[in-house]
Amino acid sequence: MTRALIAIAGLIGAAGIMLAARAAHGGDAPHLVTASSMLLFHAPVILAVVLLDDRALVQRHLAISAAIGFAAGAALFAGDLTSLDLAGHSLFPLAAPTGGTILIASWVLLTVAGLAARQKP
């Protein structure tokens, strides 16, 4: 799962750069800057969670669940904002708030993962 998360983080980071470039050169697209920031912020967070897990500093299942939540939440939040700017409509009602809620929950889950004792193999 950690290799998949590393690949996902890379794709999220690449998408963040593409959205930043589109926002800088594409004219009126106010939501793309926020979407880009959300992706570029959470891509390294996913990588950090993988490293924390590798170093046994977090409870594995909680941390990996948080990383998956970071990926899904950022993609949903940014995807909705991108859809608003480029297609003129939302992905579905409350898509961005749902993504934001997933991100908040993932941060709380990462907090718990850091506080939870890691079981020795």
C-alpha positions in Angstrom: 0.0 0.0 0.0 2.9 2.4 0.7 4.2 2.2 -2.8 0.7 3.0 -4.1 0.5 6.0 -1.8 3.9 7.2 -3.0 2.6 7.0 -6.6 -0.6 8.7 -5.7 1.3 11.5 -4.0 3.3 12.0 -7.2 0.2 12.2 -9.3 -1.4 14.6 -6.9 1.7 16.8 -6.9 1.8 16.7 -10.7 -1.9 17.7 -10.9 -1.2 20.5 -8.5 1.5 21.9 -10.7 -0.6 21.6 -13.8 -3.5 23.5 -12.1 -1.1 26.2 -10.9 0.2 26.6 -14.5 -3.4 26.7 -15.9 -4.3 29.3 -13.2 -1.3 31.4 -14.1 -1.8 31.3 -17.8 -5.5 30.5 -18.3 -7.3 33.7 -17.6 -10.2 33.9 -15.2 -10.0 30.7 -13.1 -10.2 31.8 -9.5 -10.8 28.3 -8.0 -7.8 26.8 -9.7 -5.3 28.5 -7.3 -7.1 27.0 -4.3 -7.4 23.6 -6.0 -3.7 23.7 -6.8 -2.7 24.6 -3.3 -4.8 21.9 -1.8 -3.1 19.3 -4.0 0.4 20.7 -3.6 0.0 20.8 0.2 -1.3 17.3 0.6 1.0 15.4 -1.8 4.0 15.9 0.6 1.8 15.1 3.6 1.0 11.7 2.1 4.7 11.1 1.6 5.4 12.2 5.2 2.8 9.7 6.5 4.5 6.9 4.5 7.8 7.9 6.1 6.3 8.1 9.6 4.9 4.6 9.1 8.2 3.3 7.8 9.9 4.7 11.0 7.2 3.1 13.2 6.3 6.5 14.7 2.5 6.0 14.1 0.0 3.3 14.4 0.1 1.8 10.9 -3.5 1.1 10.0 -4.7 4.5 11.3 -1.9 6.3 9.5 -2.4 4.6 6.2 -6.2 5.3 6.5 -5.3 9.0 7.1 -3.0 9.0 4.0 -5.8 7.5 1.9 -8.2 10.1 3.3 -5.7 12.9 2.4 -5.5 11.6 -1.2 -9.3 11.2 -1.6 -10.2 14.4 0.2 -7.7 16.5 -1.7 -8.7 15.0 -5.0 -12.4 15.5 -4.3 -12.0 19.1 -3.0 -9.7 20.1 -5.9 -11.6 18.2 -8.5 -14.8 20.0 -7.6 -13.2 23.5 -7.7 -11.5 22.6 -11.0 -14.8 21.4 -12.4 -16.4 24.7 -11.4 -13.8 26.7 -13.2 -13.3 24.6 -16.3 -16.7 23.0 -16.9 -18.9 25.6 -15.1 -20.5 23.1 -12.7 -19.8 21.1 -9.6 -18.9 17.4 -9.6 -22.0 16.8 -7.4 -23.7 18.8 -4.7 -21.5 19.4 -1.7 -18.4 17.7 -3.3 -15.9 20.3 -2.1 -17.3 20.4 1.5 -17.3 16.6 1.5 -13.6 16.6 0.4 -12.8 19.2 3.0 -14.5 17.2 5.7 -12.6 14.1 4.7 -9.3 16.1 4.9 -10.2 17.4 8.4 -11.1 13.8 9.5 -7.8 12.6 8.1 -5.8 15.1 10.1 -7.6 14.0 13.2 -7.0 10.4 12.3 -3.3 11.2 11.8 -3.2 12.8 15.3 -4.7 9.6 16.8 -2.2 7.5 14.8 0.6 9.5 16.3 -0.7 9.1 19.8 -1.6 5.4 19.6 1.0 3.0 20.7 2.5 1.0 17.8 2.2 -2.7 18.4 5.5 -4.6 18.1 5.5 -7.4 15.5 
